[in-house]
């Protein structure tokens, strides 16, 4: 595992009626911009192809594999060199990777504008990288008095499981559910892609004219990524709970938008990563003794 693939962050750990502040390891999520250099010697062109969210490591393989599977190149021999780009800010240059093609190789770029996000001239640089790919929410994030209890959160995954109709028959779908602050299920959407499932849910809410969803809890059946937190922010959601782990960038974005982000919500456990003030916690704290007894 690459040294820069994880980061430790403070969290509030909750188990049944116990809670405590501890450190937790998260998979790092950062944007990688893929740039393509091609053309004749005296007429080389540079094009920004895509920004993808990834855990750092094996970036060269990721970039070349992406270009191949999208049909932009047809074979590895089309490529002469792959490396981090220095035609950008010196800081965080490892978030920009450049793939150079041989002279005479014409990349198939006709669909890139439709399929991929293209960055501005500066590319992906530190905090600016988040600004470059963040969609600005139309809803203001003013102070709110939304509160949910830890007991209510413990119940949500079971309610979601009971309403995952397609998952029961296929076992291969992601799901997201929307609850009100009392735990009433409002809607469930499923899809093979976690991002598609959330898009369906937000689209349904848009059709029902119930945005922003500030008085709601979003439950994700898997992990919480930057893109999912961003989509939730666009819909005005202030409480997100995920059965799986959040990434570091998801936590960063949730903190910025004052969104309560809960991860590992299963088996009467969960971690609170941001905006813990919206969760009514059990009074008893986890100690080394009762932590051992709870395992």
C-alpha positions, 0 to 999 in steps of 0.5 A, a space after each residue: 500500500 502506498 504511504 500516501 494512501 491513508 490518513 488519520 483523522 479524529 472521529 467520535 466513535 459510537 457503539 450502542 450506548 457508548 461514545 468516545 473521541 478517537 483517531 481513525 484511518 481513512 483512505 485518501 481521495 484526491 483528484 487526478 487530472 489526465 492530460 494528453 500530449 500528441 501531434 507532430 514534433 513541431 505541432 504538439 498539442 496538449 489536451 485535458 482529458 478528464 479529472 477522476 477521483 482516486 486514492 493516490 498510487 499506480 497513477 500511470 497505470 490508471 491513466 493509460 488504462 483509462 485512455 485505452 478502455 475509453 477508446 482514446 488509444 488502441 494499444 500501449 505502443 501508442 504511448 511514449 511516456 507517462 509521468 507527472 506534469 510539471 506544466 502546472 503549479 509546483 505544489 501538488 504536481 502529483 495530481 496531474 499526470 501527462 500521457 505523451 503519444 508517438 508522432 503520427 498517433 491520432 487519439 480518438 477524442 470526438 467524445 471527450 467533451 461529452 463524457 469527461 470533465 475537463 479542467 481549466 488552464 491551471 489544472 488541479 492544484 492543492 485546494 484549487 483542485 477542489 474548487 475546480 471540480 466542486 459544483 456550487 450548491 444553489 442552497 445556502 448552508 445557514 445554521 439549522 437545528 436538525 437533530 437525530 439520535 444515535 438510536 435512530 441512526 442504528 435503525 436506518 440500515 435495517 429499514 433500507 435493507 427491507 426496501 432494496 427490492 432489486 438487491 434482494 434478487 441480484 445482490 449487486 446494486 448500490 442503494 441510497 435512502 432518504 429519511 425524515 428526522 423522525 426516521 420515516 422512510 421517504 424514498 429509496 433508489 437503486 442502481 449498479 452505480 452509487 452515483 447513479 442511485 443518488 442522482 435518481 433520488 435527487 432527481 425524484 426529489 426535484 420532480 416532487 419539488 421538495 428541494 432543498 432536503 435540509 430536514 432529511 437524512 441521506 443513507 448510503 449503502 456503501 462508502 461515502 466519496 467526494 462525489 456523493 457528498 458533493 451531490 448531497 450538498 447540491 440537494 441541501 442535505 445536511 446529514 449523511 450516513 454511510 454503511 461504509 467508510 468515507 474518504 478523506 476528501 469526502 470528510 473535507 468537503 462535508 466539513 466545509 459545507 457543515 454537513 454531518 457525515 457518519 460512516 461505518 453505520 452497522 452492527 450498532 456502531 458508527 463514527 461521526 466525522 464532521 458536524 457532530 452537533 446534530 447527533 444526540 449521543 449516548 451519555 456513557 463514554 467508551 473506556 478501555 474496559 467497556 470497549 473490550 467488553 463490547 467487542 
